[in-house]
Amino acid sequence: MFSLPVWVAVLALVYLDFPIRVGTAAICAHGQECHAPSLADLFDRVIQQSSRVHGISSELHSDYEQYFFPSKNHIGKRKCHTYSILTPADKENAQRLGREELTEVILRLLGAWGDPLSQLHRSMTQDQNQDFNHYSSNKALEMSDMVHELRSGVTKVAEKMKLLGVISNALGYMSSPESLAPSSVSSSYERGDFNSIDHHDLLYCFRRDSNKVKNYLRILKCTTLPELDC
Amino acid sequence: MRRAVGVVYLNLHSFLFFHVLSLCLGYSPPGKPKLTSCRSPEKETFTCWWEPGSDGGLPTTYALYYRKENSDAVYECPDYHTAGENSCFFNKNDTSIWVNYNITVVATNALGSNFSDPVDVDVVYIVQPHTPENVTVTVMEDKDGPFLRVSWEPPRKADTRSGWITLIYELRVKLEGEEEWEEHRAGQQKMFNIFSLRSGGMYLVQVRCKPDHGFWSEWSSTTYIKVPDYFPRETSVWILIAVFSAFIFFILTWILNLKSNSVKHCLLPPVPGPKIKGFDKQLLKNGRSEEVFSALVVPGFPPTTSSDCEDLLVEYLEVYTPEEQELILEEGKDLQEGCLKSKGSPSDSDSGRGSCDSHTLLMEKCGEGEGKEEKHQERAQKGKRQQKHQTGWEEGDVSHTREDVLSPDMSEGRVKTWPSVFSPLPQYSSRPLDHQGSLETARQLCLSDSLFPPPSTSSHLSYNAKEGLALGSGQQEFYLGKKQTHPSNPQSQPRWHLQAHSDFNISSMDRKQAASGLQLPGFRSTEYVEVQRVNQEDMVILQPLFSSSCQRDGHLQIGQGEDYSKVKGVDSGNMLLLQREVEVKREEEDGDRYSCDIQDRVTESCYTTSTAASSQVTGKPTSCAGTAMPVQEEMVLAANGYVDAATMLL
């Protein structure tokens, strides 16, 4: 009933769309020997993702600094909601921490930022400065999504490491990531009235934490797989 | 109490005094210092530098204070010296990453202190590593050519192995002498390849690095590398093209060379050379100018009455025998060709073959070899006539008649000899001597020719004559040579050439030759030659004398008398020396027709020719003297060449 070009177009769309949706599952379909990505690959993916997250957060933060805060002396009394998460502040401390704890710290950080970033995005879209916020809210949304993906990715890395025996199974926090977020932070976020100053502070805090995550992941990788790019 | 107040008052006074004094003296509190930058080379330590303000003239001290994030404790810089002047170095113990430092510098002098603006520093964002180390560049070979392999190491202090710091690298390359660098991002790898090198070039390489969020390091020290000479692959293609083009070019050149003539004619049409009558290139090259010019002088131009006669006479080479007629016709044509001008002389009323015909006819009818002796220059060239005789005799030459008094009639195989009437040739004073001599000699030769008609002899004679004639000017040779090339009408053509020959330059005649020519043994027949006239060029035109016994049958009885047909020679005075002979015998050819009228006009045998005004009768034994003058005067040079009442044109 349809003409040939229509069928061709339909078929093309189907075939084009297929790989996108199926993704890696297509490779492992029909009982083929499926090669799960190696730890190195996982690490690379995760590190790339964290790097991208950090990049976006830096951009947003610098945007806010340009538009709203020419003077840079604002930072003074800020307190990030993740300050309760103890993170190594130098190389020795980080190396002293060990892989499991490092992984835990990473996961905690990522877990602590899931909700705040969503709220940030929501708050940005509702802001009065439409020009700026419209552009930034998209970034915030992307950032929020990526953080979620990064968290799941790091979880996979941890599982892989456990599988490989790199780290022990003595990790209890993974089961409940929601409990990692400090209560003070969640309480403040539940208020829901963010203003631009809050945005700026939030972005400042997140930029730093994403940097921590990236750095910790690199340390983790080079500690676990020292031969690659370290 | 009073003392305390007094002391306080005193202190205050001194203080105020001191300040006022300082102010009066120009001192002031220190200016505001300024923190210029803080840098961390490896994200483990960092250093801050400040810029001092004015010191106010007084010694000023600086102090740096910092506060950490979320802490109210103020700390002073632990190390003011490690990093140099006006710096504060934070070692590992004092450095915390991801912690905000609030740093302030204070300048203090006697009059006061001054705080700088606080600066917030997070160490993670102020990392500027050192330059990469151990930059090595090596030349490696590839199938496409050589390439550079640059390798380096991270700065010593930067701990990239543990992943604490991640550096990305950048290198730049340039040729020695160039200004622009070529930059390449190398990412996190510590090795890089550079391709497309110039053969034999000297390259400069530098590397720098940067943490993923931080500042670029300084460029490393330059590394020099020289690329060896190699043969780039692109050049070979160009060489192939060049060779091919050269090949095509050579082919084209060769073709052009082959067709050069046609191309030359196409591009450079030949310039027409001069077609000047009498122009002789050879003469121009070899001869003297006078010879060249004299050669250019064409006889009969501008035509005069006398020359007309000669021309007309030239046309009188008609023979009335059947074969002879053909010859006549041929010669007539030639005559007409060569005749520069044929004016009708008063005595000539012929039309057909020219005005010269009548006399010629008459002469020919005589059947004798009598011909008018015309002293054309060409005729005078016996040699040419000889040629004519030779071949003409074979053919039954007839015509050589009136122009050639000396030319014998010829029937087939038989040579007629003319009775030669010799008269001492007068000298031509107006002429260059050589001309005269030549002329005379030629005449001699002609005369002798008549005496010795046999073809063999004639040939010999002609040869001699030719030789003799050929002596001297090359021009003559030229003409002689020409004449020889006309076998068909040897008689006429030589004649023609003779006539056309305006200048008969036998400068140095070999008299011997002439004499030899004259003295050829053989058949002897004498002709009476009378001087018909002297043309403009002082040429003696001889005509045969016919006795009244001009007969149809060809027998021409030569009148008794002295036979002066023999030319003895040419003397120095350009006089033709005629030899007297007693015996006169003449042969005739059948069919020769000679005009008997000639006989009527026969004058005395002895004639002399002279140049210009002087008619000299040389006292030579061979020459007839005495009668020259009257004879000359009696000679009339008719248009047709007959000398009736001869008046010598001198």
Interface residues (C-beta under 8 A of the other chain):
Chain A: S51 H54 S58 K72 N73 I75 G76 K79 Y83 T87 A89 D90 K91 E92 A94 Q95 R208 N211 K212 K214 N215 R218 I219 L220 K221 C222 T223 P226 D229 C230
Chain B: K43 E44 N70 K92 T95 S96 I97 W98 V99 N100 N102 P118 D120 D122 V124 D159 T160 R161 S162 G163 W164 T166 Q188 D212 H213
